[in-house]
Amino acid sequence: MNGANPTARSKRKEPPHTIDGRHPKHHRPNGDLSSASDNTPDTHDEFEGEFDEYDDPRLSAILPTGPDTAEWQATIQNVVRNVVSIRFCQTCSFDTDPALTSEATGFVVDAERGYILTNRHVVGAGPFWGYCIFDNHEEVDAYPVYRDPVHDFGILKFDPKAIKYMPVAALPLRPDLAKVGVEIRVVGNDAGEKLSILSGVISRLDRNAPEYGDGYSDFNTCYYQASAAASGGSSGSPVVNIDGYAVALQAGGRADGASTDYFLPLDRPLRALQCLQQGKPITRGDIQCQFLLKPFDECRRLGLTPEWEAQVRKAFPKETNMLVAEIVLPEGPSHHKIEEGDVLIKVNDELLTQFIRLDEILDSSVGKPVKLLLLRGGEPIEVEIEVGDLHKITPDRFVSVAGGSFHSLSYQQARLYGVACKGVYVCEAGGSWRFDNSDNGWLIQSVDHKKTPDLETFIDVVKNIPDKARIVVTYKHLRDLHTLNTTIIYVDRHWSSKMKLAVRNDETGLWDFSNLADPLPPVPPVPRKAAFIQLEHTSHPAVADLVRSFVHVNCTMPMKLDGFPKNRKWGMGLVIDADKGLVVISRAIVPYDLCDISITIADSIVVEGKVVFLHPLQNYAIIQYDPKLVDAPVLSAKLSTEEITQGASTYFIGYNRIGRIVHAATTVTEIFAVTIPANSGAPRYRAVNVDAITVDTSLSGQCGSGVLVAQDGTVQALWLTYLGERNPSTHRDEEYHLGLATPTLLPVVKQIQQGIVPKLRMLSVEFRAIQMSQARLMGVSEEWIHQVSLANTAHHQLFMVTKRTFERNEQEGGALLEGDVLLTLNGKIITKISDLDVMYSHEVLDAVIVRDCQELHLKLPTVAADDVETDRAISFCGAILHRPHHAVRQQISKLFSEVYVSARTRGSPAYQYGLAPTNFITHVNGKPTPDLESFLAAVIKIPDNTYFRLRAMTFDSVPWVATMKKNEHYFPTMDFIKDPTVECGWRRVTYEGGKVIQGEGPDGVIPGAGENTDMDVDVGVCA
């Protein structure tokens, strides 16, 4: 079978299900926006902030049951001592599970050894880190010792001696007591509450396992059904009868308003527990065929003969179903032996109608043949199938390299899509491996023109690829194996230097990391030759020639700093000096210098670039490539020295969303002071105090890069992308496409061409234009209003201070205040934003302003722009911290400390304990942390896996205190420092156990590069 089996998901028409009222990927995550009422995937982006606790509307449908009898009350009192609340992190994406932070329920099943039973979707397939809280609020660490490959149960282990203030008892497992009509109680952490007790009655014992969507789903087992209306957080709750025995395990429920819950039978969990208690391996057998329970009438239509039906009904008088083959995996043990629709009659000459008995036979026959008798269209078919080891087709390791993570395709995924259980699965499509579509479910087919059929081959191929290589990768999606996708990736082995192997260790509960291969050095670049395309249908040759000044710029950020929401951007840059390789581009494409830049010239030559200059206010950056590597007629664009005016005719050349060049003759419609709204949820760079240009062509809205050109080929304005605010309804970031007149660039460009690093100064305020009617009310005299009308005939406007930027060492007096109206600077009346450019080259400005209807003469000190950009970042417990960047200081009136939380990753302690972006950390264990140095000194002394106190302040000046547990194994403390002496401009120092391990040890998970999370990335050392 070459394609995905279309019947794998389409035969069963089920209502939407959740795990405890939620999709299995999102059972009560902290601060998550996942849907509470359907199976739609998570759609929110980074920086979503904090949100209210999950509230399930189905809870209102629970009917009052009245007070319990004394017998029930006594039973519940005994049960609650065994029930624990589980708070946990799945620290990285693995198999069907995303990285998340959540909570669930479990119950003690062996008090002496410290075993807790809960759900498999709680324990997860990948790295787990968590703890349990008992009924008396004692807390103890817990780690997984078993997670079933298929069925929805797992077993955690804790130290019983750590519970000091209450006796720990075990809840007996009695799967034999589950009967239709039995009254039950679900005792658990329902809807995130500490303890809830929900009542119900078992109504069915023969339901097929519910399908939960594209994530984890149980199969090849029956489920019990009841009406208890459990919701998010009750995963793993014991379902107890009146005698206090656990008769089932809470697993899932309907999500369409019905108060229906689904319970897992305890037969297989009881066997697994007994194996652990006896020190025996938990064998699990499978023949890679999914069966479903189907009623007799449907089985008849599939070929069940009256004779066999009579035998089955006689042997099992209470049975109304039989097992029917639903999905047979290609290349598995059952392939070509079982077909979909076969009715199972016997296994090893034993009549069989139940999953539980089938599991017993297969689990005891691993590596041995079993004999099956099937009915296919009424004809008996007898086959012999060798039982495979289910653990061998369940991944217990993954490889991380160049920002992505990979493991062998799991049986779960293979069954979900009806494909062969083989191949290299991308469990974390990050870093170099972030393909055009950010969807999960990719299978790598080849790397660098070499086939990669399995994980071992993939490792051998990738470890021999040098750093900074550009290679061809082919891949398919599990939903569409008919289509082979091809892409070219840039291999990053300098930010993500380590090629790591993580292997599950069920003795410690951790995943052990080992280094597979150090990165190979990059191959030195060689000069390349290329020719540009010719621009057709332009009326002026000089305009057409400008195509030789455009280059394609790709910028990849291994960490998200300064609130920037993306980790990868592209746009077209304009070459302003071909001899020196200088290119100007929007800061929405190159936001900061912790990045990799590749520049493509003439769609042919790819060279590295580096950041030379970042303008603090005007939304452009200047980058540079090595012109000696380029053998092509690159043209230096000529920048106009004259301001373009409203109504002027010009020529628009732009690059649309797919990178195609488009052009049209047009006119300038407006020139205005740009006022992009601030983003309160995540302050990020935005252009202020700069004029923006709009033009009369629909192409302008389609193009994020381009220029406005005069007839002689002179560039009058850059066409740039401006990053705006986040739209609260769509949770997407707004982008604006506007022009920036070239005269404002010229002083900066001239200095850079002379080898001088520009040292700009600026006024620490934000202005907005006001009309004369407003100015008059603000106290501007008629004489000044008349002067404005003479100075600027096109726009009668002045500028008012709307927001002051917080400056760390601001001097008392002489500063502008909100509401001040600016009249002149250094004797020149200010009626255009471009008039403010005088501030960039003066330490003090003579100003005339109007404040509270009074005209004042001030000496305005400007501040140096050198200190605007972030030059240090610390990763700690899954949060990334740095000094409050310029956008923060533009929006806040007071800095509470210099330790600002810029991002965090899901599945981390920072996420679990509520440390959110825009928080300021002020104290650690009671000691003030006014700056990054004092913060780092305080946190590296904290022992691993211990609690510490954080005092923090929200952006809105609300103080709060949190306790957080340190985790160095998955989230080591790392200090990223800007250093021009290293090749990429940044170096990393790693701290473990209070010691410096520079460039050693496993790479940590750093928040900041993921598109589909609250900012996550796997980053290594750059040296």
N, C-alpha and C positions, 0 to 999 in steps of 0.2 A: 504493500500500500504506500503510494507516494504522497498522498495528500491527507489532510485531516479528515477523520471520519465524520461526515455531517450528522450521523445519527447519534454521535456521542452525547450531544446536548439537546437534541431536538425531539427525541421520542417521548420524554417525560414532560408533560405539561403541568408544572407544579406552581402553586402560589408562591409569592416571594417569601423566603425564610431569612431569619437572622440567627446569629448565635446570641441568645439572650436579648432578643429585640434588636440586634445589630448585625451588620455584616461581620463575618468572622475576623476580617482584618481590623475591625474598628470597635471591638467590644469595650466600650467606655474608655477611650483614650483621653488623656489630660489635655484640655484645651483644643479638642479636635472639632472639625466642622462636618464630620461624616454624617450622612443622612441617617436619621433615626427611623425612617419609615419605608425604606426600600433598599434595593441592592445596588443602587447607583454608586460608582466609585467615587473616591475622594477627589474633589476638583479644586480645592483651594491651593494657593501658592504660598510662597515664603512670607514671613512677617505677618502672619494672620493675627498675632496677638493672643490675648486670653479671652475665653468665652465662658458663658454660663454653663453650669453643670447640666448633664444630660437629663432631660425630663421626658419620660415615656408617656404619651397620651393614653396608652392602653391601661395605665394604672387606675384610671377613673372607672374602668369597666369591671373592676373586681367587686363582686357582690359581697356584702358583709356576711360573714359566716356565723356571727354570734360568738359568745364566749366559749372557749374550748372546755371540754369536760376535765375533771380533775386528773383523769388518767392521761389525757393528752398533755395537760400542763406539766405533769411529772415527766412524761417522755421528752417533751421539748426542753425542759430544764436540764436533763441529762445530755441531750444531743448538742446543745449550743456550746458546751465546754469543748467539744471535739471539732467544732467548725472554726475555720480561720479565714480571715480576709487576706488575700494575696495581692501585694503591690509589686509590680514587676516591669521590667524593660526587656523588650526584644531589641538588642543593641544594633542590629544591622539587618538589612533585607536578606532573606534567605528563602529559597523555594517559593511557596505561596504566601509567605508572611512578610509584610513590610516592617521596617523599623518602627516601633511604637512604644508608648508608655501607657500602661493600663492597670486595671485592677479586676480581680475576680474572686472566686471562693474555692476553698478546698476543705477537706476534713481528714482528721487523723485516722489512719487505718492500722497503724502499728505504733503504739506509744513507746515501746521499748527501743525500737530501732529508729524511730522518728520518720516514718513514712506518711506522706500526705497524698491523697488521691484528688486529682482535679482533671480538667480537660486537656486534651492534646493541643487545642488551639490556644490554650493559656501557656503551657510549657513551650510550645512552638517547636519548629524544626531546627531553628538556628540558635545563636548565642542568646542566653537567658541570664538575667540578673535580677534578683528580687528578694523579698522577705515576706514573712507571715506575721499577722497580728492576731493573737488569741483573744478570747472573749473578755479576759481581764486586762486587755490592752498591753500585754507583754509582747515584745517584738523579737523575732529571731530570724536569722538569715536562712534561706532555703535555696536549694539548687536541684536541678533535674537529675534523676538517675535512670529514668525511662520515659520515653514518649513513644506511643504506638505508631508504627508507620502508616496505619490506615484508620483505625478506630479512634474515636474522639476521647481518649483518656491518656493521662500521663501521671507519673509519680514523682513527687518532690521529696527531698530528704532534709531534715533539720536536726539540730542537736537537742534532744529532750532535756538534757541537764541545764540548758540555758533558760528553761521555764522554771522560775523559782517560787512563784507565789500562787500556783494552783496545780492540782494534780492533773496530769495529762492522761486521758483515757482514749481508747480506740473505739471507733464505731464499727460494729460487725457488718460484714458484707453478706447479704442473704439474697442472691438473685432468684432463689427458688420461691420466694414469698411474693414475687410480683404477680398479681392476678387482676383480671378485669373486675372493677367494682371496689377494689381496695382503696380505702381513704388514705390519703398521704399528706405530708407536709414537706414543703421545700424550704429548707433552712439555709439562708445564705446572705450574701452581700448584695441584695437586690437594689438596682438603680443607684449603686454606689453608696448606699446607706450601710452603717456598720453591721446591722443584723436585721433581716426581715424574715418573717415566717408567713408563707403563703400556703393556702390549703387547696386541695383538689382531689379528684378521684380518677384513678387510672381507667381509661376508656378503651384503649386498644393496646395489644401486645405485638401486633404484626404489621406495623407500618414500615415502609421502606425508609432508609436514611434520607433525610431532607438534603436537597441540593442548595448550597448557599451562594452560588454565583461562581465567579472566576477564581475565588480563593480556595482555601482548604474546605473539603467536604468529605464526610465519612461515606463508606459504601461497604457492600458485602456484609451487612448486618441488619437486623431488624431494630426498630426503635419503639419505645412505648409512647403513648399519647395521653395527655391529660389537660385539664383546664386549670392552670394555676396563675397565668398572667405574670410570669417572671419577666424581668427586663435586664437591661445592661448591668453587668457586674455580678450576676448570679451564676455565671459559668462555673461549673464544678461543684455546685451545691449538692448536698446529699438529699435524696428523696427517701424519706423515712416513713415507716408504718407506725401504727399506734404502740407497737412493742419496742420502738426505738432502733429497729434494724434498718440499715440502708438497703433499699430494694432496687435502686436505680441511681443514675447520675444525671443531673440537669445538664443539658447540652445546647438546646436551641429553642426557637419558637417562631410563630408566625409574625410577620411584620406588616400585615394589611389590616390591623385593627382587631382581629380575632384573638381571644385570650387562650390560645392553644400552645402547649409546650411539648417538647420532645425530649425524652429521656433515653439514655444509653443503658442497655442491660449490663449487669455487673459480672457476667460469666467470665469474659476475657480479662477484665481488671482483676478479678479474684485470682485467676491463674497466674497473671503477671506478678501480683503481690506474693503469692506463694513461692514462685521461682526466686524472687529476690530474697525472701526470708530463708530459703534453703540454699542460697548461694549458687543456684543453677542458672544457666543462660535461658533467656526468654526466647525460645525458638518461635519463629513466625514463618509459616509457609504460604505460598500463593502460586496460582497457575496463570496469573495475568488475564483473568476473565472476570468481568463484573456480572453478577447475577442480581436479579430483582425478584421479589415476591409478587406473583401474579395469581389472581383468583382462578378457580377451576374453569369458569366459563371462558375466560380468555385463553387458558391453556388448551382447552378443547379446540379453539379456533387455530391454535398453533400446531395442533396435531396430537394432543393427548387422547389416546384411544379409550373407549369405555372399559376395556379390560384392565388397563393400568390404573385408570381412575378408581375403579372398584377396589383394587388392591391397596391403593394409597389410602382411600377413605376408610377401609377396614383396619389398616394398621394405625392410622391416626384419625380417630373419629372426630376430634375437635378441630382438625386442620381445615382451612378453607383456601389455602394458597399452596403453590409449588414454586420451586426455583427455576427461573428461565434466564438463559444467557442473554445479556444486554449488550455488552461491549467486549470484544475479543481483541486484545492488542496485537498488532502485527509483530512478527518475529519473536513472540513470546512462546512459552510452552504450549499454550492452547491453540496457537495459530495453525490453521489447516486441519485441526482436529475437532474443535468446537465451532459452531456457527451461531450468529445472532439468531435468537428465536428458538434455539434448542431447549427442550424441556428436560430438566435433570430428574432422573428416576432413581438411580442407585449410585453409590460410591463404595467401591470395594465390596460389591454384592449386598450392600445394606440400603434399604429404602430410606430416602432422605428428603425432608421437606423444609428443614430449618437451617438458618445460617449458623446457629451456635454449634450444631453438630458438625457442619461442614468445616468450621474453623478448627474444631478439635481434631478432626482427621488430618487436615492440611498441616497444622502446627506440629503434629507428631510424626509427619512424613517428609520433613525437609530432606531433599537429596534422594528421595525414594520415589518410585512410581506409584500412582494411584489409578485405579480402574473406574471409569465412569460409564454408566449406561444412560444414553440420551434418546429422546424421541425427536426426530427431525421430520416434520410433515407426516407424522404417523408411523414412520419407519424407525425401528430401534437401531441405534448406532452405539457400538461399544468401542471406547478408545482408552489408551493407556498414556498417561501424562506424567512426566517427572515434575515433582513439586520443587519450585525454586525457593531460595532464601529471600524473604521479603526485606530483611535488613540490608542485603547487598544492593538492592535497587532503591534504597532510601539514602540520600546523600548524608554523610557525616563529616564532610570536609568541604572547604572552598578555597579558591585561589584568588588573591587580590593583586592586581597589577595595573599600573597606569590609571588609577582611579576607578577601575571597574572590578567587579567580583563575579566569579564563575564557579559552577559546580556541574556535576553530571545531571542530566535530566532525571527528575525523580519519577517514581511510579505515580505519585499524585498528579503531576502535570501530564504525564503520558496518558493516564486514564481519563483525565478531564477532557483531553482533545482527541482521544482515540488514536494515538500515534505510538510508534515503537519507543520503548524505554531505553533510549540511547541518545548521545549527543552532548554538546557543551552548552549549558544554559546560562544566560546572563542574568544573574540574580540582582546585580546592582549596575545599571547602565549609566555609570558616571565617568567623569574625567574624559580620557581619550575615547571611551566607548559610548559616549552619549550620542546616539544616532539621531537622525533627523526627526524621527518620531520618538517621543519620550515614553511610549507605552512599554509595559513589561511583557515578556514572553518571547524574547529573541533567542534563537539557536545559532551559534557561530558555525559556519560551514567551512570557511577557509580564512587563513591569515597570511598575508604576504605571499599569495599564490600557492600556499601549502594547505592541503586538506587537514582539518582538525576534527576527526570523527569522535575523539574521546578526550577526556581531561588531560591524560598523560601526554598525548601528542600535542595538545594545545600548549602545555607548559614548555615542552621542548622547543616549539616553534617560537613562542613569544620571548623566552629568555635570551634568544640569540638575535633579537632585534635591537639595534642601538638606540640610544636616547635621541630624541628629536627627529626620528625617521618618519617619513610619510609612506604609509603602506596601504595596500588594498585589502579590504575585509569584505567577505560575502556572508550574508546571514539570512535567515528566514524567520517568519513569525509562526508561532504555534497555531494561530488561527488561520494561517494561509501558507501552507507548506508548498503550494504550487508556485509561489512567487519567490524568486531569488533576488534579494536586494544586494546592491554593490555600493560601497562607499569608500572614501579615503580618509584615514584617521591620522592624526599627528600623535606619535607615541611620546607620552610624557613620563620620563623616568628620572626627572630632576626634582620636580615637586613631589611626585609619588615615586620615590626612589626604590622602595623595597618591593620585591616580589615575594609575597607572603603566602604560606600555606597555613590554614587554620583547621585544626582537627579536633573533633568533639572528644572530651574526656569525661566519661560518666563516673569516674572515681572522684574527681574534684568538682564536677559540674561546670567547669570552664572549658573554653576552647583554647587549645595550645597553639601558639604562633611560632612558626619557624621561617627563616629566610631561605628562599629557594635559589635566588641568584641576584648578584649585584648588577646594577645597570652597566651595559656596555657604553663606552664613550660615544658621543655623536660623531658621525662621519663628517669631516671638514667639507664645507660647501665649495662648489666649483662654479665658475662663471657660466652663465647660460645665455643663449641668443634667442631673440623673439622679435616679432613684428606686430604692430597694432592693427586693429580693424580700421576701416575707413567709414566715417560717418556720412551717410547718404542723405540727399534731399535737404541740405542746409543751403541757405542763400548766400552764406559768407564762408569762404575757405578758412579764415582764421578761427571761426567758431568750430568748424569741423575738426580742425587740428587739435582742439582742446582734448579730444579723446585720448591723446598721448600723455595727458597730465593726470589721468585717473588711475588709481590702483585699488585693488580689492584688499580690504583689511579684515582679518579675523583676530579677535581678541578673546582669549580664554583666561578666566580668573579661577585659580585653584581654591581660593577662599573668598567668601563674600565679606567685604569690608564696607564700612561707611554706609550701611543700609542699602547698598546696591542690590536689586532684586534678582539679577541674572548671573549666570556663571559663564555665559558664552554670548558674544554679540558679533555682528559683522556689519560692515558698511563700506562705502567708497570714500577713499581719501584723495586729497588733491595734492599733487607734487608741487611744492613751492620753490624747491631748489634741487634740480636733478643732479648737480655736481656733488652736493653734500648728502643727497638722499633724504631730504626733509619733506615730510608729509603732514598736512593739517587735516584733522578729523574731529568729529563731534565727541564730546565727553560722555555722551550716551553710549558710545561704542567703546571707548577706552576711558574708564572712570578713574582708575588709579594704576600705580606702576607695579603692583604685585600681580603680574600677568605674563602670559605668553602672547606675542604678537607675530603673526605671519602676514606678509605682504605679497600679493600676487600681482605681477606686472605683465600687462598685455595678455592676460588670461593664460600665461605660459610659465613664467619664471616665479618661483616661490622663494622668498628670502625672509630671514628673521628681521624683526623690528624691535626697537626699544623706545621707551618713553623718554622724551627730552624735556618736555614742558607741559604742565597742566595749568590752564588758566583758572584762577579761583572763582571767577564770576561769569565769564562770557561763553562758557559751554564749548570750548574747543581745546584740543590737545595737539601737540606737535610730536610726531614720532620720527624715527630715523632708521634707514636701512643702509647697508653697505653698497654704494653704487658700483664698486669694482666687481661685484658679482652679477651685474646686469649689463648685457650687451644688447641694448634696445634703444631706439630713438626716443627716450623719455623727454618730455617737454616741460620745462619749468613754467608754471602758470604765471602770467603777469597779473599782479594784483593792482587794482585801481586805487589811486590816491584821492579820488573825489567821491563824496557821498552820493549814492544813488537817491533820486527824489521820487516822491509820490507822483504817479501818472507817467513816469518815464517808460519808454519802450525798451525792452530787453529781450534776451533770448534765454529760455530755460533749458538746461540740460540736467537730467536726473537719472537715477537708477531706481527702478521700481523694486517691489518686494521680492522678485525672483532674480534680481541682479541684472536685468536687461536695461540697456540705455534707451531713454526716450527723450524727445526734445520738441520744443514748440516756441514760436514767437509769442510774446505776452507783454503785459504791462504791469507795473507795480501798482497794487491797489491800496496799500496802506503801509505806513511805517509808524510803529508805536512801541512804547515801553512795555516789554514783556512782563506779565504778571502771572507766573505759574503758581498755582496754589501749593502751599507746603503740605507735606505728608506727615500728619501727626502720628500715625501708627508706626512709621519707620522713617525718620528723617533721612533724606538722601540728597545728593547734590542736585541743585537746580540753578538755572541761570537767573541772575538778578541784576538790576541796574544796567540793562543792555537793551538796545533797540532791536525789534524784530520786524521782518519784512514779509509781506504776503503778496502774491501775484495772482493774476487773473487767468489761471489755467487749472483744469481739474487734475493735471499731472502732478501738481505740487502736493496734493494730498496723498498721492500714491507713492511718492518718492521720499525716502528718508535721507538721501544723499544727493548732492548735485551742486550746481552753481548757477548764478545769473551772469550772463556774458554780454558784453557790448559787441557791436559789429566788427570791431578790430581785434576781437579775441581777448580783450582785457576782462578779467574776472571782477565783476562789480560786487558780488556778494556770494558767500558760501550758503548752500542749502543744507541745513543740519537737522538732525533729530534731537529733540529736547525731551528729556525724561520728566514726566509730570507726577501727579498724585496717584494714589491707588483708588480705583473706583470701588466704593463700598458695596455696590450691588453685584458687580461681576467679580470682585476680588482680583482684578487685573490692573496692571499699571498703565496709565494713560501716556501716550506719546504725542508730541506735537512736532509738526514739520514747518520750519520757519527759516527765513533768510537772515544772515549776519553780514552787514556791510564790511568790505575788506579794509577800509582805512584804519579801523581800530586794531587790526592785526599788525600793521606795518612796523610800529616801534619794537614789538616783541620779536618779529621775524628778523629784523635787521640785527638785533643783538645776538640772536642765536646764530645767524650766518657769520658773525664775527667771532664766534666761539665764546660769547659771554652768556652766562646763565642769567636770565632776567630776574631782577630783584624788585618785584612790584610792591607797591604800597596801596592801601585802600581805606576808604571810610567804612567803619563798621556799622553801617546802617543799610536798610532797604528803602528805596524810594518808590513812590507811585505818582503818576501824573494827575494833576488836578486842573480843572478849568477855572476861568477867571471868576465865575460866579461863586465857586467854592473859595478861591483865593481871597476874594473880597470879604467873605464871612470870616475867614481865618485872620483877617487884620491887615492884608496887603493893601497898601495905599493906591489911590487912583494913579498917582505918578508912576509907580512901578507897573501897574497894569498897562499903562500907555507904553512904557518901554518894552514890555513883553510883546505888544502888538507890532512894534517896529522891528524887534530883534528876530521874530519868527513869524513871518506872514502866513506860513502854511498851518502852523499849530499854535494857538494861543494857550500856552500851558506853562505851569510851574511844577515843582516837584516837592512832595511832602514826605517826611520820614514816617513810614508805617511800622517799622520794627527795627530795634537795635540788636546788633549781634553782641552776645556776651563776650567780653574780652577779659582774659585772666588778670592782666596787670593794668587795667584802665585807670588813668589818672583822674583825680577829682576835678570837676569843672571843665569847661571848654568842649564838652561833648555834645553831640546832637541828641535831641530827645524826640520821642514819638510825638507827632503833631507839628513839629517844626516845619516851616516852609522855607525852602532854600531859594535865595534870590541870586547871589553871585558867589563865585569862587575865583580868588585872585583877580578880582576886578571885572570878570566877565559874567554877564547875566546868563543864567542856566535855563535854557528853554528846550533843550534836546538832551536826551540821555547821553549822547556821544560827547556833550560838553563836560560830562563828569570824568572823562578819561584823563583830565589833568591830575586827578588824584593819584594815578598810578606812579607818578614820578616826583612827588613832593612829600616831604616829611611833615610839613605844616602848611595848611591852606588858610588864606584870609577869606573869611566868609561873612556874608550879610544874610541874616535869616529873620524870619518873623516868628516870634514865640508869644503866645497868649496876647496877640494883637500889638505886640511891641517889636520894634525893629532893633535887632542886636547885631553888633560886630564881634565876631569870634575868631580866635586862632584855633583852627581845628587840627588836632594831631591825627595823622594817618597811622595805620598799623602795618607792619611788615606781613606780606603774604607767605613768607618762607615757612611759617609754622602751621599752615593750613592743612597739609596732607598728612595722612596717617603714616607713621614710620615704625610702629611697633604694634604687635597683636599677641595676645596670650590665649591659648586654648586651655580651658580648665573645666573638667567634669562635663564636657560636651557643650560648653558655652564659649563663644569667642568674645574677648574683651579688648578694648583699646581706649585711648583717650577720646573724649567726646569730639567727634569730627565737626567740621565747619557747619554742616547743615543742622546739627544739634544746637550749636551755639547761636545759630540764626533764629531758632525757634524758642529757646528757653531764656529765662531771665536770671537763672542762678544755676551754677554747677554744684551739685551736691558732693561729687568727688570726681577724680580723673579716671575712675574705673567704670566704664560704660559697657553694658551688655549689648553687643551689636547683633548677635545671632546665637542660635542654639540648634542642636540636632535632636530629632526624635529618637527615642530609645536611650536617652542619656539621663544622668542624674539631674542635670540642669532642667530638662523638660519634666522629669518626674516630680521634682520638688518645686516647680513653679517659677524658676528664675527665667524671666522673659526679656526679649529685646526691649530696649529703652529704659531698663532699670539701671540705677546707679548703685554700686556696692560701696558702702561706707565703712563697714566694720567686718572683721573676721574674728570670731571668738572674743568679741569685746574690744579688740584692738583696732584703732582707726586705720583705714587704708585710703589715705588721700590720693595716692598715685599708684601706678602700676608696679613700681619697685617695691613699695611696702606691701602691696597685695601679694605679689609673688613670694616675697620673703615669708609672709604669714602662711600661705597655703602649702608651700613645699614641705613645711614642717609637720603637716597633719598626717598621721599614720594612715595607711591605706585601709579602706573598708571601715572607717570610723566616722562618726557624726561630728559635724562642726556647725557653728552658728554663723549665719550671715545676717547682717543688717543692711537693708537696701532702701532705696527711695525710688518711687515711681516717677515718671516724667511729669506727672501732675502733682508732685510734692506730697505724696502720701507715703509715710514711712511704714515699713513692715519688716518682720523678722522671719527667717526661714531656717530650718535645720536641714542639712544635706549630708548625704553619705558619699564619701570619696570612693572613686573606682579607678585605680591606676591601670588595671589590666586591659580594659577596653578603652579607657579615656585618659591616657597619660597627660601630664601637664607639659605643654610646649610653649616656648617663647619664640616668636618670629620677629626678627630685628632687621631693619633695613641696613644693608651693608654694601656699599659700592665696590668693595674689594672682591666680592664673589661674583661669579658670572651672571647669575640671574638677579643680583641686586639685593637678595634677602638670604639670611641664614637662620637655621633653626637650632634651638637648644632644648633638649628633652630632659625632664626631671622625673626620676622614679625613686621612690623611697628616700626623698630628700637629697638625692645625689644627681649630679649632672651627667647625663649620658648623651653627649652630642653626636647625633647621627647614628646612634645605635638603638637596638631594641626594636620591637614591632612598631610599625607606623600606627599612629592613633587615628581615630575618627574625628575629624575636625568639622564643626558646623560651618557651612558657608558656600558649598558648591552645588548642592542638590536643587533641581528644579521642582521636584514633586514632594518636598518635605519642608519642614520649618528650617531649612538651610543645613544641609549635611554634605560632607566631602571626606574623602580619604586622601590624606596629604602626607608626603614624606619630606625628607630634608632636601634643601637645595644647597649644594656646596660646590 
